[in-house]
Amino acid sequence: MDIMAFLRQRAGDFRCPVCRRSLADCELEELAHRGAHYTVQVTCTHCSMAFLVALEVQGGGEAQVERVEAPPITPDEILEVHRALSGHEGTLTALLERPAKRD
Ligand SMILES: [Zn+2]
C-alpha cells in the first residue's frame, strides 16, 4: 500500500499535538521504512511544528499508528541548552528547576 497516500487521506482525523489544530493540510515526509514499519515526519502547517509518527502496516493492508513522538530537538534548542550550561555553576538539577527563558 501507499503509506503516504494513506496518511494524506487520514491526516484530517488527527490534530497537531502542539497547537491542537487539524493536520488535514500538513506536510508529510517519509523518513524511514523497514518492513511493515514506517517513520514519517509530519509538519503542521499552522504552527510549523514537526514531529514523528511511527506506523505499522497490518496484514490486511491496514496501517495503524503505533505512536506519535515528541517533536525532534532543533539545532536552535541545542544551542540554547549549550548557552545555558556554559554560564552555569552548580548542579544540573538546579539548572532544570530554573524557569526556561525564551527570547
Ligand atoms: Zn500545529
Residues whose N, C-alpha, C, O or C-beta is under 5 A from the ligand:
A	BS01	ZN	C16 V18 C19 R20 C44 H46 C47 M49
